[in-house]
Amino acid sequence: MNVQGISRSLVSYGDAGFSRFLRNTFLASAGYSGEELSRPVIGVADLSSDYNPCHRQMDELVANVKRGVLAAGGIPFVFPTISLGETFLNPTSMLYRNLLAMETEELIRAQPMDAAVLLGGCDKTVPAQLMAAAVSEVPVILDVVGPMLTSSWRGERLGACTDCRRFWARYRAGGLSEAEIDEVEVSLASTSGTCMVMGTASTMGSVTEALGMMLPGGATPPSPTGDRLRHGTATGARAVELARQPVLPREIMTAEAFENALRVLAALGGSTNAVVHLLAIARRAGVPLQLDDFDRVSRDTPLLVDLKPSGAGYMEDFHRAGGVPVLLKSLERTLHVDHVGVCGRSLADVLAEVEPPAQWQEIIRTVEQPVGPPGALAVLRGSLAPDGAVIKVSAASPELAVHEGPALVFDSPEEAAERLDDPDLDVTADHVLVLRNAGPVAAGMPEAGSLPIPKRLAGAGVTDMARVSDARMSGTSYGTVVLHCTPESAVGGPLAQVRDGDLIRLDVPHRTLDLLVAEEELAGRRAAWQPPEPPQRGWRRLYAQTVLPASLGADLDFL
Ligand code: FES
């Protein structure tokens, strides 16, 4: 029993008795009784924001978590943190992941709580909360708002945001009118919740469950459902038990837990963003996870879940088929089943109550009958990415897995956006589109890596091209897109030296990515290279000066 409740983290007035007296005075004004304040205090991080429509029903989830806390004999204290709405943050929500991680870490430490429930969902929120949890000195349990339900347009099933990209590409190619794309725009995201494909939000929710930081079954219940709210109530109740018998997140986020999470990531064909996030979380948890571990685990893990963008289904299908527990059941023989998560039971005990994938569904498969072969995620190295790059093989075109072509270079996402629509752009389907100055230092690593197919080629029916960058791409994207090239161009990485027409060779089976230019020529280019100016002030300056490379998780070096 380690409950200190409201007496934790007293304000430093040099007189602890006075600090407690003053705190009680203000709590009395909020109507709390002495009995209530003798209970375990559960901090509940609420990431509601008008700038984050994915979280628009978070208040219901918060209410259910509070119910669970109260029913279990605790007292909930809800506190806000910044909420990172993926489509609302310029230049990218990734620039603010570390800020949310830092804020959450500090508020858990500075405010009185015996345990914390962190409620997230939209892409960067859950990674930031796991980063904060990794260094917490009180128990932490996560829950998410859950995915949206699907909708339809003219009889075609729709979901954000793989279909957002598909329909936009169709519109760019002249296949949809203005009126039609307007109809699609209001049909793609029709309920509360996070993107309902296996994008970053769904991936990170599933990975959190696999890490053991969320109660079993929490990743998939759709946002508007009772299943989601019941899971919130159970989470609140469990937080009180964790406050009474504390288990710290770093005791849960072990090397074995990360190995399980990598296995799940590979079997899901999950977002490439999870690579950067898991590296950052592991670094904080003191687990020596490496970029190559993702490739190693992926090589012997088949694709087992048939969800977009790698497959066909949506999160509600995954949920109805049993969600992450059934996937874990399929993977059981390859998992560390002794691992104990926030639920307090070993994975073996949890899975003893789970049936293998049912015959009536096709979304979750067995290892014997997978959706796709092993290797959904690959790590590449070579002269263009000495410290590594990542490609989502399961969402790429097999015919481009080995490809050699001339580079067409863009110096920024803005330049790419401008020139790719130029009807006179000198480009063929064999070109390799290269985007630079989009890594962590240069731009906070926006999801600009899946450059659109040049408009002229898209109109001629080209749907995929090899693309290479130091950017990320959305977990809902697809295509032959090499990402996270490290070192990035803004610190003088090889991408900075590429010129139009240089030959680039991509060889996914051999895990290589090379710039086919003679070393003497490259040495001359390197000598003439000038680094970009850092941002002038504020968070962006601090970020650019202290952010680690993507291959290390892009956390700040002092955290
Ligand atoms: Fe929030 Fe996709 S935009 S999860």
Boltz pocket constraint, residues with backbone or C-beta under 6 A from the ligand:
constraints:
  - pocket:
      binder: B
      contacts: [[A, 54], [A, 84], [A, 85], [A, 86], [A, 87], [A, 121], [A, 122], [A, 123], [A, 161], [A, 193], [A, 194], [A, 195], [A, 199], [A, 201]]
      max_distance: 6.0
